[in-house]
Amino acid sequence: MTHLDHVGLSVADLDAQSAWYTAALGLTVSTPFEMPSLGIRGVFVVDPDEHWAIELLRRDGSQPGLQAPDAPAALLTQGYGHICLRVADVDAVYERLLAAGATARMSPRLAPEAGVHMAFVADPEGHLIELLDRVGPVGWKPDAS
């Protein structure tokens, strides 16, 4: 069986982003690591209960990439455009992330998927984060009977 383990995110300020993700999402910082020959420092911010993580990576000489103002604009560039977090209450998490310094990109609303709510914010460096409250697995459709 295969499951998603973590998402890697290249950041400009490893310490600031690590502090933001742990405070805003209640994640735990793992042991930092380095690859000096490549000028890389990193750390995993982990949800120990749900067993997922975001790997934050800082490499000397890295340059900003996609800085889309919203999810539709992100789709004009091929590659990874956002991370998505499944949450119980989209409105509450959206407000919590805004209070922690995120920027609003799409206010909470109904998603194209029936019965699902969604919202988008950007972290302090502009990386898009989708929030949604899907209850079943991805692609699951409730029985219409």
N, C-alpha and C positions, 0 to 999 in steps of 0.2 A: 504494500500500500504506500502511496505517496501523498504527502501533505505539505503545504507551504510552511516553511520553517521561519524565514525572516525575509525582510525587504532591506536592501542596502541603499543608503542615501548619502550622497557626497555633499558635504556641508562646508561652509566657509569658516565657521567658528565652532569647533567641536565642543568646547566647554559650555558655551552659551546654549547651543542646541540640545546638548545632553541635559542640561539643567531645565530647559523649557519642556522637553518631552517627558521627563520624570515628574515635574510639577504638574503640568497640564493634564497628563493622561494617567498619572499614578503608577508609572512604570518604575522598575528598579534598574540601577546601573550595574552591569557586570564588570568584571575585571578589565580595565583598559588594556589595549595591546598596541604594539608598534612594529613597523617594518622599516627600520632606519635606512636601509639601502634604497628604498623607494620613496622615502620621505612621507610615509603614511602613518597616521595615528588613528585609532578607532576604538569604539566601545559599542557594546550591545545594550540597548535599553529594552528590558524584558518584562513581559507580563507573566509572572511565575505561576499564576493560577490557570491561565488559558493557554500557556505554552507557545507564545508567539513573541517575536522581537523585531525591532528595527535596528539595523546595524548602521551606526553613524560613522562616516569615514571622512577624514581630512587629509588631503594630499597637497604637499608643497607645490605651488604653481597652478593649482586648479583654477578654473575660470567659471563664472556663472553660466548656466545653460538656460533652458526654457524657464521663463518667468511669465507664464500665462496669467492673464487677469481672471480667467474663469475656466471651467472644464471644457466648454465648447472650443475656446481658443487653443487650449492645450492639444486638442485633437488635430490642429493644423500642423503639428510637428510629430513625426513618427517616433515611437519609442515610448518609454514609460511616462505617463502624464500625471498620475496621482496614486496615492495609497488610499485604501478604503478600510474604515473601521466599522465593524458591526456593533451597535450600541443599543441598549434597551430604550433610551429616551433621547431622540435626536435633538429636540429643543433644549433639554437641560445640558447635554454635552456641548452643543453649539455655543450656548451662552457661557459655559465654563471655559471653553477654549478662547472665546473672545475676551473674557475677563483676564485670562492668562497672557494675552498679548497676540493672539491670532488675529488675522484680518478676515472680515466677512467676504466671501466670494459668491455664495448663493444661499439665501436664507432658507430655513426649513420649509419644505413643501412636499406634496405628493410626488412620488417617483413614477416613471413610466410603468413600473411593475405594480400591479394591483395590490393595494393594501400596505404598501411600503412608503415610508417617509425618508427623505434625504436632505442633505445640506452639504455645502462645501465651505471650508476655511483655508487660509494659507498660514503656514507656520511663520515665525519671525523672519525667515530667509526667503519666503515666497513659495515654498513647496506646497502643492495642493493636497488637502486631506478631505476625503469624502466621508460622511457619516451616514449610516443607514440602519434601519431597524428591521430588516428582513428576519423572519422567524424560522423559516425552513432553509434547506441547503440552497446554494446557488443553482438557479434553473428550476427549482421546485415550483410546481403549480398545485395549489390546493384542489382537492377533489370538488368538482362542480356539482356533484349530486346532492 
